[in-house]
C-alpha cells in the first residue's frame, strides 16, 4: 500500500482472510468509523487493523493448541511429550489420583482428560462437577510381606502407633 493511499474494508478483509462483517466488528472494537464493507479507510488505519487481526489469529491458534483432542489410550510418556509437561510433574499428579505411573501404562480417556484438566489444558466436556466427583480421594493401600517372625507387625505397630505385636 502507498503511504497516502486509501483502501476499502472488504479489500482488507479479503487480504486477511476474514469475513467483511467480522472486520467491521473489529473496527467498532477499535473505535474506527466505518459504516460497511465499502467504507474507505486510510493506510495507517488499515495497517493497524491488519496487525490487530493477525494478533487475534495468533491468540486463537495458541488457544487451539491448548485444547485437548486426545481420546485416550496414550502413555504417560506420550502425554508428557505432546503437551510439554515434565514427566515427573505428571507422575506426581497421577500418584495423587492413586493410579500406577509406569511410562508404558496406557491411560483411559477419562484419566487423560482429568490429568489435562489438572494442568490447566482446555477440556470443556470434563469440567463438570459430575465428572470430577468420580475421582474419590482415598487412603493408600499398603502390603507388607515377609517371613514369619521377622518384624512385620512390629513395623506396622511403629507406623500406626499401636501395640498389636504385644498381644500376639
C-alpha positions as CSV (number, residue, x, y, z in Angstrom):
1,X,0.0,0.0,0.0
2,X,1.1,3.5,-0.7
3,X,1.7,5.8,2.2
4,X,-1.2,8.2,1.4
5,X,-3.5,5.6,-0.2
6,X,-6.9,4.6,1.0
7,X,-8.4,1.2,0.9
8,X,-11.9,-0.3,1.2
9,X,-12.8,-2.5,4.2
10,X,-13.7,-5.5,2.0
11,X,-10.3,-5.4,0.4
12,X,-8.6,-5.6,3.8
13,X,-10.9,-8.4,4.9
14,X,-10.0,-10.3,1.7
15,X,-6.3,-9.8,2.2
16,X,-6.5,-11.1,5.8
17,X,-8.8,-14.0,5.0
18,X,-11.6,-12.9,7.3
19,X,-15.2,-12.0,6.5
20,X,-16.0,-8.4,6.0
21,X,-18.6,-8.3,8.7
22,X,-16.1,-9.6,11.2
23,X,-13.7,-6.9,10.2
24,X,-16.4,-4.3,10.7
25,X,-17.0,-5.6,14.2
26,X,-13.2,-5.4,14.9
27,X,-13.3,-1.8,13.6
28,X,-16.1,-1.0,16.1
29,X,-14.0,-2.6,18.9
30,X,-11.0,-0.4,17.9
31,X,-13.2,2.7,17.7
32,X,-12.7,3.1,13.9
33,X,-15.5,4.7,12.0
34,X,-16.9,2.7,9.1
35,X,-20.5,2.0,8.0
36,X,-20.0,-1.0,5.8
37,X,-17.7,-3.1,3.6
38,X,-17.4,-0.3,1.1
39,X,-16.2,2.2,3.7
40,X,-12.8,3.7,2.8
41,X,-10.0,3.9,5.4
42,X,-6.6,5.4,5.3
43,X,-3.4,3.3,5.0
44,X,-2.3,3.9,8.6
45,X,-5.6,2.6,10.0
46,X,-5.5,-0.3,7.6
47,X,-2.1,-1.3,8.9
48,X,-3.3,-1.0,12.5
49,X,-6.3,-3.2,11.7
50,X,-4.1,-5.8,9.9
51,X,-1.8,-6.0,12.9
52,X,-4.7,-6.4,15.3
53,X,-6.3,-9.1,13.2
54,X,-3.0,-11.0,13.0
55,X,-2.6,-10.8,16.7
56,X,-6.2,-12.1,17.2
57,X,-5.4,-15.0,14.9
58,X,-2.2,-15.8,16.8
59,X,-4.0,-15.8,20.1
60,X,-6.7,-18.1,18.7
61,X,-4.1,-20.5,17.4
62,X,-2.4,-20.6,20.8
63,X,-5.8,-21.3,22.5
64,X,-6.5,-24.1,19.9
65,X,-3.1,-25.7,20.7
66,X,-4.1,-25.9,24.4
67,X,-7.4,-27.6,23.6
68,X,-7.1,-31.3,24.2
69,X,-8.1,-33.6,21.4
70,X,-7.0,-37.0,22.7
71,X,-9.4,-39.8,23.1
72,X,-7.3,-42.0,25.4
73,X,-5.1,-45.0,25.0
74,X,-1.9,-42.9,25.2
75,X,1.0,-43.4,27.5
76,X,2.1,-41.0,30.2
77,X,5.3,-40.5,28.3
78,X,3.5,-39.6,25.1
79,X,1.2,-37.2,27.1
80,X,4.3,-35.6,28.6
81,X,5.9,-35.2,25.2
82,X,2.7,-33.9,23.4
83,X,1.9,-31.2,25.9
84,X,5.4,-30.3,27.0
85,X,4.8,-31.1,30.7
86,X,7.6,-32.7,32.6
87,X,7.1,-36.4,33.2
88,X,7.8,-36.0,36.9
89,X,5.0,-33.5,37.3
90,X,2.6,-35.8,35.6
91,X,3.8,-38.7,37.7
92,X,3.1,-36.8,40.9
93,X,-0.4,-35.9,39.9
94,X,-1.1,-39.5,38.8
95,X,0.1,-40.7,42.2
96,X,-2.3,-38.4,43.9
97,X,-5.1,-40.0,41.9
98,X,-3.9,-43.4,43.1
99,X,-3.1,-44.6,39.5
100,X,0.0,-46.6,38.6
101,X,2.6,-44.4,36.9
102,X,4.7,-46.6,34.6
103,X,5.9,-44.8,31.5
104,X,4.4,-47.5,29.2
105,X,1.0,-47.5,31.0
106,X,-1.9,-46.5,28.7
107,X,-4.3,-44.0,30.2
108,X,-8.1,-44.2,29.7
109,X,-9.9,-41.3,28.1
110,X,-11.2,-40.1,31.5
111,X,-7.7,-40.3,33.0
112,X,-6.1,-38.3,30.1
113,X,-8.7,-35.6,30.3
114,X,-8.6,-35.4,34.1
115,X,-4.8,-35.0,34.1
116,X,-5.1,-32.4,31.3
117,X,-7.7,-30.6,33.4
118,X,-5.3,-30.7,36.4
119,X,-2.6,-29.0,34.3
120,X,-5.0,-26.3,33.0
121,X,-5.4,-27.6,29.5
122,X,-8.8,-26.8,28.0
123,X,-11.1,-29.8,28.3
124,X,-14.6,-28.4,28.1
125,X,-16.6,-31.6,28.4
126,X,-14.6,-32.6,31.5
127,X,-15.0,-29.6,33.7
128,X,-18.3,-30.7,35.2
129,X,-18.6,-31.5,38.9
130,X,-20.2,-34.8,37.9
131,X,-17.1,-35.9,36.1
132,X,-14.7,-34.7,38.8
133,X,-16.8,-36.4,41.5
134,X,-15.9,-39.8,40.0
135,X,-12.3,-39.4,41.3
136,X,-12.6,-40.1,45.0
137,X,-9.6,-39.4,47.3
138,X,-8.8,-42.4,49.4
139,X,-6.1,-43.7,51.7
140,X,-3.3,-45.7,50.1
141,X,-3.3,-49.5,50.3
142,X,0.0,-50.9,51.6
143,X,1.1,-54.5,51.7
144,X,3.8,-55.7,54.0
145,X,5.3,-59.1,53.0
146,X,8.0,-61.1,54.7
147,X,8.8,-64.4,56.6
148,X,7.3,-65.3,59.9
149,X,8.7,-63.6,63.0
150,X,10.7,-61.0,61.1
151,X,9.1,-57.9,62.5
152,X,6.3,-57.1,60.1
153,X,3.7,-56.5,62.9
154,X,6.3,-54.5,64.9
155,X,7.0,-52.3,61.9
156,X,3.3,-51.7,61.4
157,X,2.8,-51.0,65.1
158,X,5.5,-48.4,65.0
159,X,3.9,-46.7,61.9
160,X,0.4,-46.8,63.3
161,X,1.4,-46.2,67.0
162,X,-0.4,-49.3,68.1
163,X,0.6,-52.4,70.1
164,X,-0.7,-55.4,68.2
165,X,2.6,-57.3,68.4
166,X,2.5,-57.3,72.3
167,X,-0.8,-59.2,72.2
168,X,0.5,-62.0,70.0
